[in-house]
Amino acid sequence: MPEANIHEVGGFDVLIVGILVWFLGNYITERIHFLKANNIPPAVTGGLICSLIVTLVYSLADLQIVFDMRIRDLMLLVFFTTIGLSAKISLLKAGGKALAILLLVASIFLVVQNVTGVLLVYLMGHHPGYGLFGGSVSFAGGYGTAIAWGNIAEEAGLVKAGEIGIAFATFGLIAGGLLGGPIGERLIRKNKLAREGESSAETAKANEELLVKPTSTAGILATVMMLALCVELGDLVNRLLFSRGVTLPGFLTAMMCGIIITNGADALKIELHTRAIERFGEISLQIFLSMSLMSMQLWVLAQAVGPILLILSAQILVMTVFAVYIVFWVMGRDYDASVIASGFTGLGLGATPVGIANMNAITSKYAPSPKAFLVIPLVGAFFIDIVNALIIKYFAGLEIMSRAPLPT
């Protein structure tokens, strides 16, 4: 097929399209039970539809639509900055022993997930670097991490690494939502841990108190200033490190600046506007996802559907075994442990919101689990991202990565 004509969409047009894509996805998700029941984000629904339209235009009209992703990249920095601003040492102490144990288990799982992905890709005869995208980069890391590391991998020569990462993250999101509930249900019924119908109203109130905080205009303005400060400081740190031969992803330094600021504020008894930070994180993530998914070149990914599904199946098996036989056991083999196992399944294959949705479904049917709603958001919201970045960096530096020939 001859090279297609290229039309670039840039500037605020990209932002407008990205937001419209989100509204389209929200409209469709609310009306299709499967999507709503499995907590598929509107950005994913709308983004995939848009990318399908772009693919049809490419196939039928010989026109390739290209989106300028600079606003998307800014949204990525903002999102990870909000994660850093939520990472308080005081919350770590509140989680206590259970949080420490789950964080250790999660760290081991990330290594197992990467070994699985790298080994399978290597046995298929492809560059092992793609295995990281079939591992913790895309599954435990989600869309943000997949695209952030995808940009770095593509600069290093791994063709379409970001888009492959998005594909894995999309399938993982669906798998995490479909798998977590049944795992929790099986553990509860098999071990006779709770009776059905125990105070769903009490559950909803307890979960709301754990996860929702008020916001204000002052909080919004202060949060905008902190986000801008973290992004700018992160850029300065990155440039300083780069001049000394150290290369780190921009999102990681922005997140670390957020961690320093939020814990410094805690030490000085300065209260940050937590709810505003959460809202900015949610908005930046949704815009980021919409833009990322609507720009996917599906005609390229179609060539790798077979390997992607094979690796996904292997990772689902690994997650099931890990959640049922490790997470449930080390967390105490009680009702809380079954809810945590369900949440861990969601965040390990998809994202923290998927894990929380899994736990909501279970606790609404059975009983509240304050312990689960403390440790899963803490591990999934920021600690796992920090550990994951270090583990990915370690795997990327292995000798097998540099010795393997790059794809042409």
TISEVEX-276082 format. One record per atom (N, C-alpha, C): x, y, z. Coordinates in pm, whole numbers, plus 50000, padded with zeros to 5 digits. Layout:
N
XYZ ...
END
This chain:
408
500854988150000 500005000050000 500885012450000 500665022249908 501495034249904 501345042250032 502355050650059 502335058650181 501135068050180 500405068450292 499185076450301 499515091250316 498565099650275 498685113950301 498545116150451 499215126250503 499225128750647 498555142050677 497625141750774 496985153950822 497245154950973 497895165851016 498235167351157 497215176251227 496765171551344 495865179251429 496675183951549 496785196951568 497635202151674 496975212851757 497755218651851 497285229551934 496085225852019 495195235652038 494015233352121 493005224352052 493155222351921 492255213051852 492365199051911 493595195251948 493815182052008 493095181152142 493195191752222 492515191852352 491005190852335 490465198352240 489025198052215 488585184052173 489325178052079 488995164452034 489095154552150 490145155952232 490325146852345 489175147452442 488685159452472 487555160852565 486275155552502 486055158452374 484875153052305 484905137752302 486095132152285 486245117552287 485845112052422 486225119152530 485845114552664 484325114752680 483675125552636 482215126452648 481535115452565 482085112552449 481545101552368 481655088352443 482825085952501 483035073652577 482125072752697 481915083952766 481035084152882 479595081052842 479155086752730 477795084452681 477585069552650 478545063552583 478415049552543 478545040252664 479505043152752 479725034652869 478485034252959 477825045552974 476635046153059 475475038053002 475505035152872 474385028452807 474665013852771 475875009452789 476214995352762 476574988852895 475764979452938 475894973553071 477264967253093 477784960152995 479074953453011 480164963453045 480194974652975 481224984652998 481094990953136 479864994153172 479625000553302 479874990853417 479414978453401 479554968553508 481004965053534 481844965853431 483244962253446 484144974453460 483534986053487 484264998153521 485285002353415 484895001153288 485775005553181 485725020853175 486865027653187 486865042353188 486305048053058 485555058953065 485025065352944 486125069052844 487295072952896 488395076552806 488835064652722 488755052752780 489145040652706 488115037752597 486845038252634 485775035652537 485825045652422 485835058552456 485855068852353 487135068752272 488265066652339 489545066552270 489655055352169 489165043552206 489215032152115 488295034351994 487125040352018 486215043251906 486875053251811 487485063551867 488155073551783 489295067251704 490075058451769 491175052051697 490665042851587 489485036751607 488855028651502 488475037351383 487925049251413 487565058451306 488795062951230 489865066151304 491125070151241 491665059051152 491535046551199 491985035051120 491165033450993 489845035251004 488995034250885 489335045150784 489595057150832 489985068150743 491305064650672 492225058850748 493515054850691 493335044050585 492455034350612 492265023050521 491445026650398 490415034850416 489485037650306 489825050250228 490365060250296 490625073050229 492105075650207 492965066150247 494405067850230 494895080750297 494315083650416 494685095750489 495045091950633 496255095250674 496705092250810 496575104850896 495715103950999 495515115251091 496515113951206 497305124251225 498335124351329 498015135351429 498055132051559 497755141751664 499045146651730 499125159651753 500235165551828 500025162351976 500975155352038 500775150152172 501435158452282 501775171052256 502445178952359 501545181752479 500275184552455 499355186552568 499175173652645 499125162452574 499025149452641 500215147152733 501405150352687 502595148352769 502585157052893 502015169152882 501875177753000 500905171553098 499815165853048 498835159253136 499475147553210 500405140653145 501125129653210 501915134753330 502625145953311 503405151653420 502495155953535 501365162053502 500425166453605 499885154453682 499535143753610 498985131953676 499965125953777 501205123953735 502175117953826 502555127453939 502455140453914 502685150054022 501625148754129 500365146554090 499305144754188 499515132154271 500105121854208 500435109754282 501475112954389 502485120554350 503515124454445 502965132854559 502065142154528 501475150754631 500555143154725 500175131054689 499325122754776 500135113154861 501445112654839 502305102654904 502825107555038 502005106855140 502385111555272 502945100255359 504035103155427 504635093255516 503675089955630 502855099655670 501895097255778 500895086355740 500525085855610 499635075255565 500325061755567 501625061855536 502395049455542 502385043855684 502535052555783 502515047955922 501135042755960 500085049455909 498725045155941 498435031255888 499035027755773 498825014555716 499455003455797 500525006955869 501174997555959 501734985155891 501684974155965 502264961555920 501614956355793 500294957755783 499594952555666 500074959455538 500284972555544 500764980055428 502164975755390 503024973855489 504404969655463 504434955855397 503604946755447 503564933255390 503054933555247 501974940955223 501414941455088 502374948154990 503094958255036 504064964954949 505194955454912 505634947155008 506664937154979 506164926854880 504924922154901 504324912354810 504184918354671 503744931054664 503574937754535 504914939054462 505974941654537 507314942954476 507754929654415 507514918754487 507844905554434 507014902554310 505744906254316 504864903754202 505334911154078 505794923654093 506284931353979 507444924353911 508334918553991 509464911153936 508964898853859 508034891353919 507484879453854 506774883353724 506024894353727 505314898953608 506274902353495 507394908753529 508374912153426 509124900053374 509464890853463 510134878553419 509234870953322 507944870253352 506984863353265 506944869953128 506794883153126 506704890252998 507974889252916 509124891652979 510414891252907 510694877352854 510444867052936 510724853352895 509864849252775 508574852552779 507694848852669 508074855952540 508354868752548 508744876452430 510064871352373 510984868152461 512284862852417 512124849552345 511254840852400 511014827752337 510304829152203 509554840152185 508904842652057 509864848051952 511064851451995 512054856451900 512054871451881 511414878851973 511384893351962 512334899552064 512574912552052 513454919352146 512854918552286 513634914352387 513094912552523 512564925452585 512984936952530 512464949552582 510954950452571 510394944252466 508934944152452 508274936352566 509044927252626 508514919252736 508184927652858 508894938752876 508584947552988 507214954052969 506824956152842 505494961752815 504424951052826 504834938452820 503934927352849 504074923252994 504704932053075 504904929753218 504404941453299 505214946053394 504734956053490 504614969953431 505244972753317 505094985953256 503644988753224 502984979353158 501614981553112 500554976353209 500794964953272 499764959053357 499704966053493 500714964453575 500714971253705 500854986353689 501584990653585 501815004853565 500645012153502 499895005253416 498755011553351 499155020453234 498175028253187 498375036353067 499485046653083 499465053753197 500445064353215 501875059253207 502155048453279 503495042753278 503835036853142 502845030453077 503095024352946 503515034752843 502835046152843 503155056352743 504435063652780 504625066152909 505845073052952 507085064952915 507075052252950 508225043752917 508225040252769 507045040352707 506965037852563 507725048352484 507585061052525 508325071652457 509835069552468 510275065552587 511705063052609 512165051152526 511365040452523 511735028452448 511795031152298 510855039052248 510835042152105 512065050452066 512485059452154 513705067052128 514935057952125 514845046752201 515945037052203 515885027252087 514805027652007 514725019151889 513665008551890 512855007551997 511784997552002 510545003351933 510324999251810 509275004951726 507895002451787 507075013051796 505685012451843 505555006651984 506585008252066 506535002952202 505385009152281 505165022352264 504105028952337 502735023652301 502485021352174 501175016452131 500965001952174 502014994052171 501904980352221 501614980552371 502284989652443 502024991152586 500574994852614 500015004052533 498615008052550 497684996052526 498024987952426 497194976152398 497184966652518 498374964052574 498444955452693 497664961652809 497824974852829 497144981452940 495624980752924 495144981952799 493704981252773 493154967452805 493824957152753 493384943452782 493494940352931 494564945652995 494744943253138 493664949753222 493244961753181 492184968753252 490904960453251 490564955153135 489354946853123 489504934053205 490674927653193 490904915153266 490854917253416 491464928353464 491464931153607 490074933153662 489204939853582 487834942053625 486994929453624 487284920553529 486504908153518 486974897453616 488254897853653 488834887053733 488754889653883 488864902353925 488964905354067 487754901254147 486554904254098 485324900654169 485184885754191 485304877554085 485214862954104 486244857354200 487464862754200 488494857954293 488064860654437 487614872954465 487154876154599 485964867654640 485024865754549 483844857654577 484224843254610 485134837654531 485544823754554 486224822154690 487094831654726 487794830854853 486824831954970 485844840754958 484864842655066 483994830155084 483494824754975 482604813154983 483354800455024 484524798554966 485294786454997 485704785955143 486044797455200 486534797855338 485474802355438 484204804355386 483074807955474 483424820155561 483764831255494 484304842855565 483264853355600 482114853655530 481114863855559 479754859255513 478714865255569 477354862155529 476884872555428 476134868155330 475654877055226 474644887155282 474734899655234 473744909855268 474014917255397 475244917555447 475554924455571 475734939355548 474684947255568 474764961855576 475474968455459 474864967755340 475444974355225 475444989555241 474444995055312 474415009555336 475585013855423 475865005755525 477005008655613 478315007955535 478374998255442 479564996855359 479805009255274 478745013755207 478885025455120 479345037655200 478775039555320 479155051055402 480605049955448 481015037955490 482405036155536 483395038555424 483095033155306 483995035055192 484065049755151 482915056655157 482895070755118 483735079055214 483655076055343 484445083455442 485925081255421 486295069355373 487705066355352 488265073055227 487435074855125 487945078854995 487585093154952 486605099755015 486125112654967 486425123755067 486935134955020 487225146555104 486685158955034 486335169455109 485785181555048 486845189454972 486375198354883 487285206854807 486825221354820 487605230854766 487275245054775 487995252654665 487575265454643 488235273754543 489685276354580 489905279354708 491285281454754 492135269054731 491525257554754 492245244954733 492625243054588 491725246654498 491995245254355 493155254154313 493125266854356 494185276254318 495535272154377 495535267954503 496775263554566 497325251054497 496425242254456 496855230054388 497435232954252 496835242454177 497395246354048 498825251354065 499045259554167 500375264854192 501365253754225 500955244254310 501845233254346 502155224254228 501145221554145 501365213154028 502365219753933 502185232753909 503105239853821 504515239953880 504605241654010 505905241754078 506605228254065 505845217554086 506445204154078 506915200953937 506115204353838 506485201753698 507755209553662 507805222253704 508975230553672 510215225553746 510085222553875 511215217353952 511685203853898 510715195453859 511085182553801 511875184153674 511505194053592 512235196653468 513655201553498 513785210353600 515115215253637 516005203853688 515425194953771 516165183553822 516595174353708 515675172153613 515995163553500 517155169153417 517115182253393 518195188353315 519525187653390 519465189353522 520685188453603 521255174253598 520385164353613 520825150353608 521345146653470 520655151453366 521075148453228 522465153853199 522775165653253 524105171553232 525195163453299 524795154853394 525745146053464 525655131653416 524965129653303 524885116353242 523845107253299 522905112353379 521845104153438 520525107653369 519865097453314 518605099553243 517455093053319 516455101053355 515255096053421 514025101353348 512925093953350 511685099053289 511235111753359 510705121253282 510245133853340 509165132053444 508285122053424 507195120053520 507725115753656 508865108653658 509405103553784 509955114953869 510685124353808 511235135553884 510115144953930 509085146853847 507945155153890 507235148854009 507075135554005 506435128454115 507265129454243 508595128254232 509455129154349 509405143054410 509325153554326 509175167154378 507865168454456 506815162154406 505535162254476 505635155454611 506355144354618 506535137154744 507255145854846 508315152654802 509085161254892 508215172854943 507445178954854 506605190354893 505515186254992 504825175154963 503715171255050 504185167055188 505335160355197 505845156355327 506495167955401 507045177555324 507535189755387 506395197755447 505285198455375 504105205355426 503565198555552 503605185255553 503175177755671 504045181155792 505355181755770 506285184755879 506075198755934 505675208155847 505445222055888 503995224555930 503195213755937 501785214655977 500965223255880 501325222755751 500575229855648 499625219855581 498345222655585 497365213255529 497205215355378 497415204855302 497205205455158 495745201955126 495295206555011 493895204154972 493805190854897 493635180354973 493715166754920 492685164154812 491465168554836 490405165854739 490685172754605 491215184954610 491555192054487 492645184654411 493625179554485 494715171954421 494145159554352 493225152654421 492605140754363 491845144054235 491115155354237 490335159154119 491225162554000 492315169854027 493245173053920 493895160353865 494185150953954 494755138353908 493795130753819 492515130553858 491505123453779 491315130053642 491215143553642 490985150653516 492175149153422 493395150953475 494585149753389 494725135653334 494385125653416 494475111753370 493465109153258 492235113953274 491205111453173 491545118153040 492035130753045 492445137452922 493635130352859 494565126352944 495745119152897 495365106152828 494445098652889 494015085852831 493275088052700 492385097952698 491635100652575 492575103652459 493535112552482 494465116252377 495345104652335 495765096552431 496645085352401 495935074752317 494715071452358 493995060652290 493455065052155 493055077752142 492505082052014 493585082851907 494855083151949 495955084151853 496595070651820 496025059751874 496575046451847 496455042851698 497505037451643 497485032551505 497195017651507 495895014351502 495445000551519 495934991551406 496184997151288 496664988851178 498064983351206 498794990051293 500114985151333 499964974351439 499064976651537 498864966951646 498264953951597 497494954351487 496844942251436 497854931451403 499074935451370 500104925651334 500594917851456 500264922751579 500804916351700 499704911151793 498474909451743 497364905151828 497624891351891 498124881951812 498384868351863 499314868251982 500534873751970 501454874252085 500884881852205 500144892752180 499574900552290 498594892052371 497714884652302 496734876352372 497404864852446 498474859352390 499204848552457 499834853452586 500484865052580 501124870552699 500074874552802 498964880352756 497874884052846 497354871852921 497164860652852 496674848352915 497634843653023 498934844452993 499944840253091 499914849353213 499764862353192 499744871753304 498474870153388 497364866653325 496134864053401 496324851853491 496974841553438 497244829653518 498164832853635 499214840653609 500154844553714 499424852553822 498594861853781 497864870153877 496904861853961 496184852553899 495244844153972 495954836154081 497044829654043 497814821654139 498354830554251 498864842254215 499454851254314 498404856354412 497234860554359 496204866154446 495624855754540 495364843754488 494704833254567 495644826554666 496874823654623 497774815554705 498854823454776 499014836254746 500034844154815 499414856154886 498754865054811 498184877054872 497184873354982 496244864454952 495224860555049 495854854455175 496864846255157 497474839455272 498304848955357 499154857155297 500024865755377 499254877155442 498074880555387 497284891455447 496344886455557 496404873655590 495704868755707 494614858455685 494304855055558 493314844755525 491944847455589 491594860155607 490284863755663 489484871655559 488364877255604 487504884555510 488244896455448 488984904055529 489744915355477 490744910755371 491354899255395 492354894055301 491714890555167 490474885555170 489794882255044 489464894854965 489064905555035 488774918254968 490064924254913 491144923454990 492444928454944 492914920754821 492724907554820 493114899454704 492364903854579 491084907054596 490284911854483 490794925354432 491084934454525 491614947454487 492994946554425 493814937754478 495164935854425 495114930854281 494144922354251 493974917354115 493704928854018 492844938054061 492514949453976 493684958553952 494434962054057 495544971454039 496754964753975 496884951553990 498024944453932 497884942053783 496644941153735 496404939053591 495944951753521 495304960853594 494734972553529 495164985553591 494514989653700 494815002453763 494155002753900 494585012153984 494035013354118 492515015254118 491935023654030 490475024954029 489755011654003 490365002953923 489764989853898 489774981654027 490894982354099 490984975154226 489954979954325 489774993054335 488784998754426 487374994754384 487124994754253 485814990554204 485534975954239 486534967454226 486384953354265 485994952154411 486684959654497 486414959054640 485024964654674 484634975254604 483294980854624 482214970754595 482394963154486 481404953154448 481264942454556 482384938454614 482354927854715 481794932954847 482284944554894 481834949555023 480384954155020 479874958154903 478464961654892 477574949354909 478104937754873 477354925354885 477494919155023 478674920755084 478934914255213 479014924255328 480214929055359 480394937755475 481544947455448 481614958555525 482714968155505 484084961855532 485104967655471 486484963255496 487394975555500 487384982955611 488224994955621 489704992055597 490164980455640 491574976955621 491914976255473 491054969955393 491304968755249 491284982355183 490334991155226 490205004255165 491275014055212 492095009755306 493265017755344 494495013355266 494785000255267 496064995655213 496084995055060 494974991254996 494994990254849 495175003954783 494405014454822 494665027554762 496065032754790 496595030154912 497935034854945 498985028154858 498895015054845 499865007754762 499675011354615 498425011454570 498185013554428 498345027754381 498075037654468 498065051554425 499465057154402 500435053354486 501755059054463 502925049754494 502825041354598 503985033254635 504365023454524 503365017354462 503665007554359 504295014254236 503935026954211 504525034054098 506005036754121 506355040254245 507755042854277 508565030054266 508075019354328 508775006454322 508845001454178 507745002854105 507704998153967 508735005353881 508885018553900 509865026153822 511275020953847 511575017753972 512915012554004 513144998653943 512104990253950 512224976553896 512344976953743 511554985453679 511644986753533 513034991453493 513545001453566 514875006753538 515924995653550 515754987053650 516714975953669 516644966253552 515434962153514 515284952653403 515784958753272 515524971653252 515964978253128 517474978653117 518164978053232 519614978553231 520284964953224 519504954153218 520094940753211 520854938753080 521854930353085 522714928152968 521934922852848 520914914652874 520144908752764 519434919552682 519114930852745 518434941652673 519364948552575 520614950152613 521564957252526 522154948052419 522204935152447 522804925852352 521844921852241 520544921852271 519564917552170 519484927952057 519414923351931 519304932751819 517964940151820 517994953051787 516764960851782 515974957451658 514634958251661 513814955351544 514084965851434 513914961351312 514134970551199 512844972751124 
END
